[in-house]
Amino acid sequence: MESTKEKIEKILQESFAPNFLEVHDDSGRHAGHTGARGGGGHYQVIIVSSKFKDKTLIEQHRLVNESLKNLFKEKVHALALKTYSPEQWDSHNKY
């Protein structure tokens, strides 16, 4: 059976063809939290996609939230997002 983390990864891969994608299941740190469903439901996502080019941060987050909307009903309680276009990612990672 596919885990929620795997479902998130699959949906984001299909929706955004990302240059970079990292999904962390942070649920263990929130066990017992109201709505966490026995420790599940908290995720962190870093995603880099050309579909974010020329979009504001809010627009980028809305696109991701829209793609995952069916998981919010039962599987995802909290989602922390870091979204970047490839250009933003390159600028963010220059040292």
DOKOL-465419 format. One record per residue: x, y, z of N, C-alpha, C, CB in turn; residue in three letters; chain. Coordinates in Angstrom, 3 decimals. Glycine has a CB too. Example, Ala and Ser with C-alpha at 12.3 -4.5 7.8 and 13.67 -1.06 7.14 Angstrom:
{{13.190, -5.690, 7.800}, {12.300, -4.500, 7.800}, {13.200, -3.300, 7.800}, {11.308, -4.473, 9.046}, 'Ala', 'A'}
{{12.850, -2.250, 7.080}, {13.670, -1.060, 7.140}, {12.900, 0.030, 7.870}, {14.084, -0.598, 5.725}, 'Ser', 'A'}
//
This chain:
{{0.844, -1.190, 0.000}, {0.000, 0.000, 0.000}, {0.889, 1.254, 0.000}, {-0.960, -0.002, 1.233}, 'Met', 'A'}
{{0.518, 2.194, -0.803}, {1.280, 3.428, -0.962}, {1.097, 4.337, 0.257}, {0.851, 4.162, -2.247}, 'Glu', 'A'}
{{2.216, 4.819, 0.810}, {2.148, 5.719, 1.960}, {1.697, 7.112, 1.506}, {3.526, 5.798, 2.677}, 'Ser', 'A'}
{{1.285, 7.928, 2.444}, {0.884, 9.296, 2.117}, {2.060, 10.068, 1.540}, {0.332, 10.015, 3.360}, 'Thr', 'A'}
{{3.246, 9.867, 2.082}, {4.450, 10.519, 1.550}, {4.644, 10.149, 0.086}, {5.700, 10.123, 2.372}, 'Lys', 'A'}
{{4.492, 8.878, -0.228}, {4.638, 8.415, -1.609}, {3.549, 9.002, -2.509}, {4.595, 6.883, -1.663}, 'Glu', 'A'}
{{2.341, 9.135, -1.981}, {1.252, 9.739, -2.757}, {1.564, 11.202, -3.052}, {-0.093, 9.620, -2.000}, 'Lys', 'A'}
{{2.059, 11.914, -2.066}, {2.435, 13.315, -2.270}, {3.505, 13.405, -3.348}, {2.940, 13.953, -0.951}, 'Ile', 'A'}
{{4.529, 12.579, -3.244}, {5.616, 12.585, -4.232}, {5.088, 12.295, -5.639}, {6.692, 11.550, -3.850}, 'Glu', 'A'}
{{4.231, 11.306, -5.752}, {3.684, 10.917, -7.054}, {2.868, 12.055, -7.663}, {2.814, 9.656, -6.916}, 'Lys', 'A'}
{{1.991, 12.645, -6.877}, {1.150, 13.731, -7.376}, {2.008, 14.917, -7.807}, {0.137, 14.167, -6.302}, 'Ile', 'A'}
{{2.984, 15.267, -6.995}, {3.830, 16.417, -7.324}, {4.704, 16.136, -8.543}, {4.708, 16.789, -6.127}, 'Leu', 'A'}
{{5.201, 14.909, -8.669}, {5.983, 14.536, -9.859}, {5.113, 14.681, -11.118}, {6.525, 13.069, -9.732}, 'Gln', 'A'}
{{3.897, 14.160, -11.049}, {3.006, 14.189, -12.207}, {2.537, 15.610, -12.528}, {1.800, 13.286, -11.962}, 'Glu', 'A'}
{{2.302, 16.408, -11.509}, {1.748, 17.744, -11.707}, {2.785, 18.783, -12.108}, {1.064, 18.190, -10.459}, 'Ser', 'A'}
{{4.019, 18.623, -11.619}, {5.000, 19.694, -11.774}, {6.295, 19.301, -12.479}, {5.331, 20.229, -10.450}, 'Phe', 'A'}
{{6.509, 18.020, -12.749}, {7.766, 17.568, -13.358}, {8.952, 18.326, -12.745}, {7.731, 17.770, -14.904}, 'Ala', 'A'}
{{9.120, 18.222, -11.436}, {10.109, 19.060, -10.750}, {11.558, 18.739, -11.096}, {9.929, 18.932, -9.281}, 'Pro', 'A'}
{{12.375, 19.777, -11.048}, {13.823, 19.624, -11.177}, {14.380, 19.039, -9.884}, {14.502, 20.987, -11.506}, 'Asn', 'A'}
{{13.700, 19.346, -8.781}, {14.108, 18.863, -7.463}, {12.842, 18.713, -6.629}, {15.145, 19.840, -6.772}, 'Phe', 'A'}
{{12.752, 17.623, -5.892}, {11.617, 17.385, -5.002}, {12.091, 16.640, -3.777}, {10.499, 16.597, -5.717}, 'Leu', 'A'}
{{11.713, 17.155, -2.629}, {12.031, 16.499, -1.364}, {10.791, 16.581, -0.484}, {13.279, 17.160, -0.663}, 'Glu', 'A'}
{{10.337, 15.438, -0.009}, {9.164, 15.374, 0.865}, {9.584, 14.695, 2.157}, {7.973, 14.606, 0.184}, 'Val', 'A'}
{{9.354, 15.384, 3.259}, {9.670, 14.825, 4.578}, {8.378, 14.584, 5.338}, {10.609, 15.770, 5.381}, 'His', 'A'}
{{8.258, 13.398, 5.913}, {7.141, 13.089, 6.792}, {7.559, 13.497, 8.198}, {6.743, 11.565, 6.720}, 'Asp', 'A'}
{{6.982, 14.569, 8.670}, {7.318, 15.126, 9.977}, {6.278, 14.740, 11.027}, {7.436, 16.650, 9.890}, 'Asp', 'A'}
{{5.485, 13.734, 10.722}, {4.353, 13.360, 11.567}, {4.756, 12.906, 12.961}, {3.572, 12.277, 10.906}, 'Ser', 'A'}
{{5.879, 12.212, 13.071}, {6.307, 11.693, 14.370}, {6.497, 12.772, 15.416}, {7.580, 10.930, 14.216}, 'Gly', 'A'}
{{6.886, 13.951, 14.983}, {7.098, 15.066, 15.909}, {5.780, 15.666, 16.391}, {7.942, 16.145, 15.244}, 'Arg', 'A'}
{{4.675, 15.256, 15.775}, {3.380, 15.842, 16.098}, {2.391, 14.816, 16.634}, {2.802, 16.512, 14.880}, 'His', 'A'}
{{2.883, 13.678, 17.055}, {1.999, 12.636, 17.585}, {1.172, 13.195, 18.736}, {2.815, 11.404, 18.054}, 'Ala', 'A'}
{{-0.114, 12.900, 18.688}, {-1.018, 13.371, 19.733}, {-1.585, 14.753, 19.474}, {-0.313, 13.373, 21.039}, 'Gly', 'A'}
{{-1.061, 15.466, 18.501}, {-1.555, 16.796, 18.138}, {-2.964, 16.660, 17.563}, {-0.601, 17.492, 17.113}, 'His', 'A'}
{{-3.870, 17.534, 17.951}, {-5.229, 17.486, 17.453}, {-5.221, 17.484, 15.938}, {-6.047, 18.662, 17.987}, 'Thr', 'A'}
{{-5.905, 16.542, 15.355}, {-5.981, 16.442, 13.907}, {-4.862, 15.641, 13.285}, {-5.990, 17.789, 13.321}, 'Gly', 'A'}
{{-3.877, 15.245, 14.083}, {-2.726, 14.529, 13.527}, {-3.015, 13.053, 13.268}, {-1.547, 14.652, 14.462}, 'Ala', 'A'}
{{-4.167, 12.579, 13.686}, {-4.586, 11.198, 13.429}, {-3.530, 10.176, 13.854}, {-4.902, 11.020, 11.955}, 'Arg', 'A'}
{{-3.218, 10.183, 15.111}, {-2.285, 9.191, 15.631}, {-0.859, 9.393, 15.168}, {-2.733, 7.835, 15.241}, 'Gly', 'A'}
{{-0.472, 10.633, 14.910}, {0.894, 10.930, 14.521}, {1.056, 11.206, 13.045}, {1.774, 9.812, 14.907}, 'Gly', 'A'}
{{0.024, 10.997, 12.228}, {0.149, 11.216, 10.795}, {-0.294, 12.585, 10.352}, {-0.626, 10.197, 10.063}, 'Gly', 'A'}
{{0.142, 12.947, 9.158}, {-0.433, 14.109, 8.540}, {0.393, 15.366, 8.446}, {-1.594, 14.417, 9.221}, 'Gly', 'A'}
{{1.615, 15.397, 8.968}, {2.453, 16.596, 8.900}, {3.608, 16.348, 7.927}, {2.994, 16.982, 10.316}, 'His', 'A'}
{{3.692, 17.217, 6.899}, {4.703, 17.023, 5.863}, {5.389, 18.336, 5.513}, {4.075, 16.411, 4.612}, 'Tyr', 'A'}
{{6.646, 18.217, 5.097}, {7.416, 19.347, 4.596}, {7.817, 19.026, 3.161}, {8.676, 19.636, 5.495}, 'Gln', 'A'}
{{7.649, 20.011, 2.270}, {7.959, 19.812, 0.859}, {8.874, 20.929, 0.365}, {6.664, 19.758, 0.016}, 'Val', 'A'}
{{9.928, 20.536, -0.334}, {10.749, 21.471, -1.102}, {10.594, 21.034, -2.546}, {12.280, 21.478, -0.632}, 'Ile', 'A'}
{{10.164, 21.974, -3.403}, {9.930, 21.629, -4.803}, {10.410, 22.754, -5.710}, {8.438, 21.339, -5.051}, 'Ile', 'A'}
{{11.092, 22.353, -6.781}, {11.604, 23.287, -7.789}, {10.986, 22.879, -9.122}, {13.193, 23.278, -7.856}, 'Val', 'A'}
{{10.258, 23.809, -9.744}, {9.593, 23.490, -11.004}, {9.509, 24.716, -11.902}, {8.193, 22.932, -10.743}, 'Ser', 'A'}
{{9.651, 24.479, -13.187}, {9.501, 25.576, -14.147}, {8.066, 26.086, -14.193}, {9.936, 25.124, -15.541}, 'Ser', 'A'}
{{7.125, 25.319, -13.673}, {5.733, 25.779, -13.621}, {5.554, 26.936, -12.636}, {4.810, 24.621, -13.234}, 'Lys', 'A'}
{{6.558, 27.196, -11.816}, {6.493, 28.304, -10.866}, {7.086, 29.596, -11.425}, {7.212, 27.928, -9.592}, 'Phe', 'A'}
{{7.652, 29.515, -12.620}, {8.273, 30.691, -13.227}, {7.244, 31.817, -13.364}, {8.876, 30.337, -14.610}, 'Lys', 'A'}
{{7.661, 33.015, -12.964}, {6.828, 34.219, -13.036}, {5.577, 34.160, -12.161}, {6.419, 34.458, -14.456}, 'Asp', 'A'}
{{5.569, 33.266, -11.181}, {4.463, 33.180, -10.224}, {4.930, 33.726, -8.875}, {3.956, 31.705, -10.081}, 'Lys', 'A'}
{{4.022, 34.377, -8.174}, {4.340, 34.828, -6.819}, {4.406, 33.613, -5.905}, {3.286, 35.858, -6.302}, 'Thr', 'A'}
{{4.964, 33.809, -4.734}, {5.046, 32.714, -3.760}, {3.650, 32.182, -3.427}, {5.758, 33.189, -2.470}, 'Leu', 'A'}
{{2.704, 33.077, -3.260}, {1.332, 32.650, -2.950}, {0.753, 31.836, -4.103}, {0.433, 33.873, -2.656}, 'Ile', 'A'}
{{0.994, 32.263, -5.326}, {0.511, 31.510, -6.485}, {1.160, 30.125, -6.557}, {0.790, 32.289, -7.779}, 'Glu', 'A'}
{{2.432, 30.051, -6.261}, {3.137, 28.758, -6.251}, {2.517, 27.825, -5.217}, {4.646, 28.956, -5.955}, 'Gln', 'A'}
{{2.288, 28.350, -4.018}, {1.722, 27.532, -2.946}, {0.301, 27.093, -3.285}, {1.734, 28.304, -1.621}, 'His', 'A'}
{{-0.461, 27.981, -3.892}, {-1.827, 27.619, -4.293}, {-1.821, 26.480, -5.305}, {-2.554, 28.836, -4.881}, 'Arg', 'A'}
{{-0.888, 26.520, -6.247}, {-0.786, 25.439, -7.234}, {-0.516, 24.096, -6.558}, {0.324, 25.745, -8.250}, 'Leu', 'A'}
{{0.406, 24.095, -5.605}, {0.732, 22.849, -4.888}, {-0.467, 22.393, -4.057}, {1.978, 23.047, -3.974}, 'Val', 'A'}
{{-1.051, 23.313, -3.310}, {-2.211, 22.947, -2.481}, {-3.355, 22.412, -3.328}, {-2.689, 24.153, -1.671}, 'Asn', 'A'}
{{-3.589, 23.018, -4.476}, {-4.652, 22.550, -5.373}, {-4.360, 21.128, -5.851}, {-4.801, 23.503, -6.585}, 'Glu', 'A'}
{{-3.125, 20.838, -6.174}, {-2.783, 19.498, -6.664}, {-2.950, 18.423, -5.586}, {-1.348, 19.486, -7.181}, 'Ser', 'A'}
{{-2.817, 18.829, -4.331}, {-2.906, 17.873, -3.213}, {-4.237, 17.939, -2.465}, {-1.778, 18.124, -2.237}, 'Leu', 'A'}
{{-5.197, 18.689, -2.980}, {-6.432, 18.966, -2.235}, {-7.163, 17.713, -1.762}, {-7.360, 19.778, -3.086}, 'Lys', 'A'}
{{-7.142, 16.642, -2.531}, {-7.840, 15.425, -2.110}, {-7.190, 14.749, -0.911}, {-7.904, 14.452, -3.256}, 'Asn', 'A'}
{{-5.904, 15.000, -0.684}, {-5.220, 14.414, 0.475}, {-5.508, 15.183, 1.754}, {-3.719, 14.370, 0.233}, 'Leu', 'A'}
{{-5.889, 16.459, 1.621}, {-6.158, 17.257, 2.814}, {-7.400, 16.777, 3.563}, {-6.320, 18.715, 2.433}, 'Phe', 'A'}
{{-8.278, 16.098, 2.887}, {-9.513, 15.638, 3.519}, {-9.250, 14.611, 4.616}, {-10.440, 15.046, 2.478}, 'Lys', 'A'}
{{-8.273, 13.720, 4.398}, {-8.046, 12.640, 5.354}, {-6.591, 12.367, 5.684}, {-8.649, 11.407, 4.839}, 'Glu', 'A'}
{{-5.676, 12.638, 4.768}, {-4.296, 12.191, 4.927}, {-3.320, 13.264, 5.402}, {-3.818, 11.650, 3.643}, 'Lys', 'A'}
{{-3.585, 14.534, 5.073}, {-2.641, 15.608, 5.382}, {-3.301, 16.614, 6.312}, {-2.149, 16.304, 4.086}, 'Val', 'A'}
{{-2.665, 16.820, 7.447}, {-3.151, 17.802, 8.420}, {-2.396, 19.118, 8.268}, {-3.003, 17.263, 9.858}, 'His', 'A'}
{{-1.095, 19.036, 8.012}, {-0.265, 20.237, 7.881}, {0.770, 20.017, 6.781}, {0.433, 20.586, 9.232}, 'Ala', 'A'}
{{1.001, 21.097, 6.001}, {1.944, 21.021, 4.889}, {2.786, 22.285, 4.880}, {1.205, 20.836, 3.530}, 'Leu', 'A'}
{{4.092, 22.124, 5.094}, {5.026, 23.245, 5.036}, {5.675, 23.229, 3.659}, {6.105, 23.164, 6.179}, 'Ala', 'A'}
{{5.582, 24.345, 2.934}, {6.063, 24.397, 1.558}, {7.227, 25.357, 1.382}, {4.941, 24.791, 0.638}, 'Leu', 'A'}
{{8.182, 24.916, 0.580}, {9.234, 25.775, 0.044}, {9.213, 25.523, -1.452}, {10.671, 25.474, 0.691}, 'Lys', 'A'}
{{8.744, 26.519, -2.201}, {8.584, 26.376, -3.640}, {9.493, 27.364, -4.362}, {7.113, 26.590, -4.052}, 'Thr', 'A'}
{{10.062, 26.889, -5.475}, {10.996, 27.718, -6.236}, {10.861, 27.431, -7.725}, {12.446, 27.474, -5.771}, 'Tyr', 'A'}
{{11.024, 28.466, -8.533}, {11.269, 28.241, -9.954}, {12.743, 27.854, -10.054}, {10.918, 29.529, -10.846}, 'Ser', 'A'}
{{13.193, 27.290, -11.171}, {14.620, 26.951, -11.290}, {15.523, 28.176, -11.080}, {14.898, 26.334, -12.669}, 'Pro', 'A'}
{{15.098, 29.333, -11.572}, {15.893, 30.550, -11.413}, {15.976, 30.968, -9.940}, {15.293, 31.689, -12.253}, 'Glu', 'A'}
{{14.850, 30.875, -9.246}, {14.838, 31.198, -7.811}, {15.720, 30.221, -7.038}, {13.392, 31.166, -7.254}, 'Gln', 'A'}
{{15.652, 28.970, -7.406}, {16.447, 27.926, -6.749}, {17.939, 28.195, -6.938}, {16.081, 26.529, -7.306}, 'Trp', 'A'}
{{18.322, 28.535, -8.175}, {19.729, 28.841, -8.457}, {20.199, 30.037, -7.637}, {19.931, 29.117, -9.957}, 'Asp', 'A'}
{{19.384, 31.076, -7.560}, {19.741, 32.262, -6.772}, {19.814, 31.948, -5.283}, {18.733, 33.381, -7.013}, 'Ser', 'A'}
{{18.891, 31.107, -4.834}, {18.821, 30.724, -3.417}, {20.053, 29.921, -2.998}, {17.546, 29.906, -3.146}, 'His', 'A'}
{{20.591, 29.147, -3.916}, {21.691, 28.228, -3.589}, {23.066, 28.724, -4.021}, {21.436, 26.898, -4.224}, 'Asn', 'A'}
{{23.195, 29.988, -4.364}, {24.499, 30.535, -4.750}, {25.292, 30.927, -3.513}, {24.328, 31.754, -5.684}, 'Lys', 'A'}
{{26.507, 30.375, -3.432}, {27.412, 30.714, -2.335}, {28.794, 30.794, -2.875}, {27.337, 29.696, -1.190}, 'Tyr', 'A'}
//
